[in-house]
Amino acid sequence: MPEIEVKALRKAFGSTAAVDSVSFTVPDGTFTTLLGPSGCGKTTTLRMLAGLERPDSGEIRIGDSVVFSSKSKKFVPVESRNVGIVFQSYALWPHMNVFEHVAYPLRVRRKRPEDIRRRVRSALEMVGLADHMQRYPSEVSGGQQQRVALARALVFDPAVLLLDEPLSNLDAALRNSMRAELSRLHRETGVTTVYVTHDQSEALNLSDQILLMQTGEIIERGSPTEIYENPKTVYGAHFVGAANCLPAKVTKVEEGEATVELATGEKLSAAVGWLKRADVGTPVTVAIRPEDIVVGASGESSNAVLSTVRHAGYFGSHRELLVTVGSEEVKAQVPKANTSNVGDLLILHMPPGRLRILPPSQGLSNAENAAPEAKSAVRT
């Protein structure tokens, strides 16, 4: 399978840059996810990879072939890029049955009838629909329609598979099932895959690499573990895992450890990370995941803050407490047996190893991050 390389890719609609000088590499045979809210530029990026949208500038290489270059004015059309595409709507025609849908790419490529029959059956067996060949889209479920679209995208052995939010039209239970199916298909085929989604669970579960996008740019990149455990920006901490982000100020930087002071006066210790001794006095943001906070009614700890319960919610496997720390709201995940209630005073213990110190200048404010989907709908 080929590697994909994108260099300084840009696309504007009018005066608005939907994708702004984006560069990344998708190693051959891997699964890369473009993750972000509506309007961040992820679908526009995918459409440029497919050849459905012509970039304004930059370069796209698939394997050894340059399929777009503004410098050499080269643009390879979609039908010549050897890419399989699954759209959000699946794009199934009501007058064609399952066999005809999957056979279509092979007929366009003028394959022999016996070859078409063999490859269609093989593709449908791979997605578990070999017994549904004669059914029409109206006669199969939403999950089965998605499998038809996947079989059609894979039947001609594409060099690259591009998936644009293929699970967004399914209910929660079916999404979980199809997520496992996508993972299995990728393992079996080994096809280089680029996947677009706004769902962090899909990205964390499926990906070898995540590219987190915001307003046309890649803000963070890394493995799911790196993106979740070690966010580099306030935006990344908020969007993936909904971390608590508290404004603070650096008061001490020593070998391996830093101390920050919250607006309420409490001091917290954390790993130094990017901080230097010269950063003492610098405003920063302290981030911690809800599941990493240890909640107690009392207890001694160098990393503890006093809070008041504002709301307690039950989620079956656990409870979530929304508490106030000064003027800030903090979410803590606790066992379902926890009996904390509105108005209770609690101590939040924040393990130093789970705190991340982030430079606020590289991310949005807490209020902006709370609703990233409010960004311009031009960037999709």
N, C-alpha and C positions, 0 to 999 in steps of 0.2 A: 504494500500500500504506500502511496506517496505522501510526502510531507507537504504541508501548506505553509507558505511564507507570505506574509502581508507586510508591506512597507509604506509608511506615511500615507495611508489611504484616507481620502477626503471626499465627502459628498455634501453639497449644500442644496437646499430647496429655497430659492429666492435668496434672501439675506441670512437665512438660518442654516448653520452648519449642523447637519444631522449626524455626521461622522467627521471628526476633526483630527486628522493626522494620526490615525491609529496604526500601530505596528504590533505584530505578534506572529508566533510560529505554532503550528499544530504538528507535533511529531507524528511520523507515520504510524498508523494502526492504533492511535489513541483516541480518546473521547474528550473533546474540549467543549465546555459550555460557556456561552455568552450570557451572563446573568445581569439583570438589572430591571428597574421599574419601567412601566410604559413611558415611552418617549426618550429613552436613553441612547438609541441608535443601534440596538442589537439586531433588529430585523433588517434594517437598511444594510448593515454590514454583511449579514447572511445573503441578502439578495445580490450584493456586489460579488460575493464569492461565487454565486450561482451563475452570474451573467445576466440576471434579470434586471439589474440596475447598473448603469454605466457610471463609474466613479469620475469625479472631476480631476483627481490627480492621485499619484501613488503607483504602486505595483502589486500584482498578485501572481504568485507562482504556485502551481500545483505539480508536484514532482519535478521533472526536468523542464516543464513547459511554462513559459510566461503566458498567462491568459489575459492579463491586462498590464499595460504600461503607458503612462501618460508621456513619458520621455520618448518612447519609440512610436507612440500613437497606435499601439496594438490593442485590439479588443476581440477576444474569441467569444463568439455567441454561445448561448446556453447549450444548444444542441450539440456543440463540438467540445464541450468541457468534460464529458464523461462523469457527470455528477448525478446522483439520485436525490430527489427532493421530496420531502413530505411536508405538506402545508398544514396550517392550523385547521382548515376546513376539509381536509382530505381530498377535495377536488374529484369526487366520484360522480359519474354521469348516470342518471336514472335509467337510461335505455340500454346500458351495458351490464352484463352479468359479471360475476367475480372473475371468471376465466378471462373474459374479454378485456377487463381492466388491466389485469396483470400481464396479458399477452401484448398489450398495446405498444410498450417500448420496444419489444422484439420485432413486431411487425414493421414499425417505423424503420428499424435497422435492417429490414428485409431478410430476416432469418428464415430458414426452411421450416415448413409446417411441423415436421416431426421433432425438430429442435425446439420449436416453440412449445409444443405439448410437454416435452420432457422437462424443460426449464420452468414452465409455469407450475407444473405439479410439484417439482422440487421446492420452489419458492413458497407455495401454499402449504406444503408439508412443514416447512421450517417455521411458519407462523401458526400452524395448527388449524388450517382451513381447507385441507385437501377434500373434505366432504361437502364443501359449500360452493363448488365451482359454478354451478348453474343458478345460484341465487342472485338476486338483484339487490342493490344498496338498501332499498326499503324493506328487504326481507332479512337483514342482518342487524345486529346490535351496534351501538356506537363503538364499542371496543373492537368488534369484528371489522367494522369499516376502517378503523385505524390500522388493523393488521393487513387489510387489503392494500391500503396505501403504502405500507411498509414493504409488502411483497412486491408491489409494482416498482418501488424505488430500488429494490435489491436484485430483481430478476435478471438484469443485464450486467451484473457484476461491476457496478460503478467504482471508480477510483476513490470517490469521496461521497459520503452520505450527509446531507444537510437537512436538519429537522427544525421546523419553525413552530414552537409551542404545540407539539402534536398531542399532548395530553390535556390541554386546557378545556376541551369540550366534554370531558368525561367526569363522572361523579367521583367522590373521594375514594371509595373502595376500589373502583375500576382503575383509577389513576395509580394506586399502589400496585395493583396486579400488573398493569401494563409497564410500569417502571421496571419491574423485575424481568418482564419479557424483553424490553429494550436492552437491559444489561446482558441477558442471555444471548440475544442476537448479535450484540457487539462482540462478545467473547467468541462466538462460533464463526462469525464472518471475518473479524479482524479489520473491518473497513474503517478507514480514517473518518471520524465523525465530528461534525460541528453541530451543536444543539443550542437552540435559543429558548430561554425561559425566564420568567419573573419569579419562579418558585424556588426558594433557596433549598427546600428539601430535595427536590429533583436534582439540583446542581450538586449538592453534597453527596447524594446517594449514587449518582451515575458517573461522575466525572473523574478523569485523570488530572485535568487542568481546568481551573475556573478563571475566566476573565470577567471581572466585575466592572460594569460600565456605568457611567454617569454623564449626562449631557454631552454625548458624542465622544467621550474619551474613556480609555481604560484606566480605572483608578487603582485597582489592585489585581494581581495575578498570582497564581500558585495552586498547589494541590488543595483539595477540600480541607485537609487537616490544617494546612498553613493559613488558609483564608479564615477558618473558624477560630482556631486557637490563637493565632497571632495577627489580628487585623492591624493594618498600618495607618488607617484613617478613621476618623469619627464616622464618616459615611459607611465604610465597610463594616465597622463594629455594629452600627445600627441596622443595616440592611440584612446582614447575614447573622441571624441568631438574636437580633433585638437586644443587644447589650445595653446595660445601664451606663450612661456617660455623664460624669460629674465634673464640673469646672473646678480647677485646683491651681495651686501655685507651687513651683519647686522650691523647697527650703534647704535641701541638702543633697549632694551627690557624692557618694563614696565608692570605693572599689566594690563593684557588683550590686550595690543597693542605692536606691534613691528614696528620699522622703518628700512627700507632697502634703500641702495643707488645703483642706476643703474650705469652702466659703463659711462653713459653720464652725471652723476652728480645729476640727479633728485632724490629726496627722496620720497618714498612712504610708507604709513602706511597700516598695515594689522593686522589681528588677530594673537595673539602670536602663537597659535597652539603648536607645539612641542618645540619651542625655550625656552631657559633659559637665564638668565642674563650672564652666562659664555660664551654664543654663540656670543657675540658682536665681530665683526671682522671676523666671519665665512662666507665663500662663500656659497651662496644659489641660488636657482632658484625661480623666481616669476612667477606664472602662472595665466592667466586670459582667460576666454572664449571670442571668438570674439563678441558674442551677449551681453556680459556684459560691453563692452567698450562703453562709451558715447562720440560721436564725435561732436566737435564744432569748430568754427573758432576762438573763444576767450572764456574768462571766468576765474574766479578765482576758484582755487581748490587746496587743499593741495596734492591731488593725480592726478596730471596732467603732461603730457609730450608733448613736441613739436615733430611733425612728418611731413613728406613730403609724399604726395600721389605718389606711384609708378605705381599703376594699379587700375582701377575701373572696376568691372565686374557686369553685370546685371543677376539676377537669377529669375526674374518674381515676386516672393513674396518679394524680398529684393535685395539689392546690397551688394557687398563685396568690401572693400577697402584694398589693400595691401599697407601698408605705411612703411617708414623707421624711426626707432628711433635710431639715431647714426648709428652703423653698423648692427643693428638687424632689421629683417623684422617682422612686426606685421600685423595680419589680423583683421579687424573690420567689423562687420555686421551692416548695416545701413538701414533705410527705403528706399523703392524704389524711393521715391520722392527726396532723397538726390542728389544734383547736383555736388558734389565734383569731381574734375578731376585731371588728372596727373599733378604733379607739384605744386598743392595747398598745402599751409601750414595749418595744422590742430592741434588743441589741443585734445589730447586723455585723457578723464577723466576716471580714474580707481577707482570705488568705493571700499573703504577698505574692505567692507564685501564680495566682490566678488574676492578678491585677495587671492591666496594660496601660502604660502611659503613652498617650497619643498627642501629637501636635495639632491643636485645633485649627490652625491655619490651613491644614491639608484636607479638612473635611467641612461639612456644613454644620450649622448650628443645630442644637438639639431640636428646636422647633421645626427647622427645615427638614431634618432627617425624619421627623415623625410622619411626614407625608410626602415622600419623594415622588409619588406618582403625580403630584401637582405640577411637575415640570412640563415644558412645552410638549404638546401632543404631536407636534410635527416629527419629532424624533421617535421612531417606533422600532 
